[in-house]
Every structure is written in structure tokens, then in C-alpha cells.
Amino acid sequence: MNQNTTNAQDASCNTLTVMFDGACPLCRREVGLYQSLAPLQAVEWLDVSQQTAGLGAAEQARYMARFHVRLQDGRLLSGAAAFVALWLVMPGWRWLWRLGRLPGVTPALELAYRGFLHLRPRLQRWARMAEPSSGSPTPR
């Protein structure tokens, strides 16, 4: 198992658990950006597209449809609220957490996120077409 991935049942209550769709090229890129940072507290990265995530089919589909974060106290957040929670522990992103905590901002971010979710399938196709195919010679 990858050190950046944990089984859903094994996630420690001392960590923030980020549940992301590793099969989505957009999600992989964004999570990769976050993973390149040194978080201000422990973060577990759970790729819910993998069988090793230990999720049932319905639970996996739910987590793949929207971004989710499980807080240290066990609460599960999704969508914009999940992003705001993640930004709190990411250096360089805390200003967005502060912005997201202002009255009315998280609901506005949620509306924008829902709009993105409608575009996500098309954006995923474009992102997949832009990815270098495995086995293809590298351009020189």
C-alpha cells in the first residue's frame, strides 16, 4: 500500500482524511499539488477509486462523486466545506480558509463546486486526452 494512502477503517482520529477520486485526472492533479506541501497537521490521502480503500460499491460511488474530508472528530464534510477544511491545514492555502469562513462564502463556493461537477465529465475527457499516453515515445 502507498504511504500516502490508508484504508478507510484504519484512518487515525488524529488525522484529517482526504478522500479523492484517483481515477480522475483533475482530482489527481489537485491532490498532487496538496500532497507536495508539508501540512500543518497529519493528513491521510485515501484514493477511493482503489479497491484497497476498503469501501463498498455504494460508498465508493458516493465518495467518487464529490470531494470528501473526514475530520479528526469523525465528521464527514463534502464539497466546498471539505475544501475549506483542507485549506486550514495546507500552508499557503490558509488565506482561502479564512475567506471561506466569512459569512455566505462557503455556500457560494458550494454553488460554484456544484457547477463544476456538471462540467467535470467533459473536463475529465479533455484532461485525459492531454495526458501523455503510456507506451508512447516521448517527444524530443
KENURO-103091 format. One record per residue (C-alpha): x, z negated, y; residue number from 1. Coordinates in Angstrom, 2 decimals. Layout:
[node [X; Z; Y]; NUM],
...
END
This chain:
[node [0.00; 0.00; 0.00]; 1],
[node [1.22; 0.86; 3.52]; 2],
[node [2.34; -2.17; 5.51]; 3],
[node [0.02; -1.08; 8.34]; 4],
[node [-3.00; -1.11; 6.03]; 5],
[node [-4.79; -4.00; 4.39]; 6],
[node [-7.74; -4.39; 2.07]; 7],
[node [-10.92; -5.39; 3.95]; 8],
[node [-11.27; -8.56; 1.89]; 9],
[node [-7.62; -9.56; 2.42]; 10],
[node [-7.69; -9.45; 6.24]; 11],
[node [-6.49; -12.76; 7.60]; 12],
[node [-8.66; -14.67; 10.04]; 13],
[node [-5.56; -14.90; 12.26]; 14],
[node [-5.54; -11.17; 12.94]; 15],
[node [-7.58; -8.55; 14.69]; 16],
[node [-8.54; -5.92; 12.11]; 17],
[node [-8.89; -2.36; 13.36]; 18],
[node [-10.99; -0.16; 11.08]; 19],
[node [-10.37; 3.52; 11.71]; 20],
[node [-11.06; 6.88; 10.08]; 21],
[node [-7.63; 8.08; 8.97]; 22],
[node [-9.17; 11.36; 7.79]; 23],
[node [-9.97; 12.21; 11.43]; 24],
[node [-7.07; 13.87; 13.28]; 25],
[node [-8.30; 12.49; 16.61]; 26],
[node [-8.53; 8.96; 15.24]; 27],
[node [-5.08; 9.20; 13.60]; 28],
[node [-3.51; 10.24; 16.89]; 29],
[node [-5.14; 7.49; 18.91]; 30],
[node [-4.43; 4.77; 16.35]; 31],
[node [-0.86; 6.05; 16.04]; 32],
[node [-0.45; 5.51; 19.76]; 33],
[node [-1.69; 1.92; 19.45]; 34],
[node [0.47; 1.32; 16.37]; 35],
[node [3.56; 2.36; 18.32]; 36],
[node [3.08; -0.66; 20.59]; 37],
[node [4.02; -4.28; 19.95]; 38],
[node [0.63; -6.04; 20.09]; 39],
[node [0.28; -9.41; 21.78]; 40],
[node [-1.19; -10.84; 18.55]; 41],
[node [-1.29; -9.79; 14.91]; 42],
[node [-3.22; -6.59; 14.23]; 43],
[node [-4.12; -5.22; 10.81]; 44],
[node [-4.80; -1.48; 10.57]; 45],
[node [-7.38; -0.55; 7.94]; 46],
[node [-7.79; 3.16; 7.22]; 47],
[node [-11.39; 3.14; 5.98]; 48],
[node [-11.10; 6.71; 4.66]; 49],
[node [-8.84; 5.48; 1.84]; 50],
[node [-10.04; 4.09; -1.48]; 51],
[node [-7.54; 1.25; -1.04]; 52],
[node [-9.75; -0.08; 1.77]; 53],
[node [-11.95; -1.58; -0.95]; 54],
[node [-15.24; -0.56; 0.67]; 55],
[node [-18.48; 0.55; -0.93]; 56],
[node [-19.71; 4.05; -0.11]; 57],
[node [-22.34; 2.91; 2.43]; 58],
[node [-19.94; 0.52; 4.15]; 59],
[node [-17.21; 3.19; 4.25]; 60],
[node [-19.61; 5.73; 5.78]; 61],
[node [-20.67; 3.22; 8.43]; 62],
[node [-17.07; 2.40; 9.38]; 63],
[node [-16.07; 6.07; 9.44]; 64],
[node [-18.95; 6.99; 11.74]; 65],
[node [-17.87; 4.63; 14.56]; 66],
[node [-14.76; 2.73; 15.57]; 67],
[node [-14.88; -0.93; 14.43]; 68],
[node [-12.83; -4.07; 15.06]; 69],
[node [-13.20; -7.38; 13.26]; 70],
[node [-12.25; -10.29; 15.49]; 71],
[node [-10.35; -13.34; 14.29]; 72],
[node [-13.60; -15.32; 14.13]; 73],
[node [-15.12; -12.71; 11.78]; 74],
[node [-17.40; -11.00; 14.31]; 75],
[node [-17.59; -7.25; 13.90]; 76],
[node [-17.64; -5.07; 17.01]; 77],
[node [-18.14; -1.32; 17.15]; 78],
[node [-17.93; 1.45; 19.69]; 79],
[node [-16.89; 0.61; 23.24]; 80],
[node [-16.96; -3.15; 22.60]; 81],
[node [-14.43; -2.64; 19.79]; 82],
[node [-12.12; -0.65; 22.06]; 83],
[node [-12.34; -3.31; 24.77]; 84],
[node [-11.39; -5.99; 22.20]; 85],
[node [-8.42; -3.91; 21.03]; 86],
[node [-7.22; -3.25; 24.58]; 87],
[node [-6.96; -7.02; 25.14]; 88],
[node [-4.08; -7.26; 22.64]; 89],
[node [-2.33; -3.98; 23.48]; 90],
[node [0.42; -4.14; 26.11]; 91],
[node [-0.14; -1.53; 28.77]; 92],
[node [-3.85; -1.36; 27.96]; 93],
[node [-4.94; -4.80; 29.20]; 94],
[node [-5.95; -3.32; 32.56]; 95],
[node [-8.63; -1.38; 30.67]; 96],
[node [-9.75; -4.63; 29.01]; 97],
[node [-10.11; -6.18; 32.48]; 98],
[node [-12.09; -3.15; 33.65]; 99],
[node [-14.23; -3.22; 30.52]; 100],
[node [-15.13; -6.86; 31.13]; 101],
[node [-16.68; -6.11; 34.53]; 102],
[node [-20.49; -6.24; 34.55]; 103],
[node [-22.01; -2.96; 33.38]; 104],
[node [-18.74; -1.28; 32.43]; 105],
[node [-18.85; -1.78; 28.64]; 106],
[node [-22.42; -0.40; 28.43]; 107],
[node [-21.30; 2.63; 30.48]; 108],
[node [-18.29; 3.07; 28.17]; 109],
[node [-20.67; 2.86; 25.18]; 110],
[node [-22.76; 5.71; 26.60]; 111],
[node [-19.61; 7.78; 27.05]; 112],
[node [-18.50; 6.91; 23.49]; 113],
[node [-21.86; 7.99; 22.07]; 114],
[node [-21.48; 11.29; 23.93]; 115],
[node [-18.02; 11.68; 22.41]; 116],
[node [-19.46; 11.03; 18.92]; 117],
[node [-21.74; 14.07; 19.35]; 118],
[node [-18.71; 16.21; 20.20]; 119],
[node [-16.43; 14.63; 17.60]; 120],
[node [-17.10; 17.09; 14.72]; 121],
[node [-16.23; 20.08; 16.90]; 122],
[node [-13.18; 18.32; 18.37]; 123],
[node [-12.04; 17.39; 14.86]; 124],
[node [-12.20; 21.03; 13.77]; 125],
[node [-10.15; 22.11; 16.79]; 126],
[node [-7.63; 19.31; 16.20]; 127],
[node [-7.28; 20.27; 12.52]; 128],
[node [-6.69; 23.91; 13.49]; 129],
[node [-3.97; 22.78; 15.91]; 130],
[node [-2.18; 20.66; 13.28]; 131],
[node [0.75; 22.29; 11.55]; 132],
[node [-0.29; 23.17; 8.00]; 133],
[node [1.75; 21.57; 5.25]; 134],
[node [3.96; 24.03; 3.45]; 135],
[node [4.17; 26.44; 6.38]; 136],
[node [7.61; 27.28; 7.68]; 137],
[node [8.46; 25.56; 10.92]; 138],
[node [8.70; 27.97; 13.87]; 139],
[node [12.20; 28.29; 15.29]; 140],
END
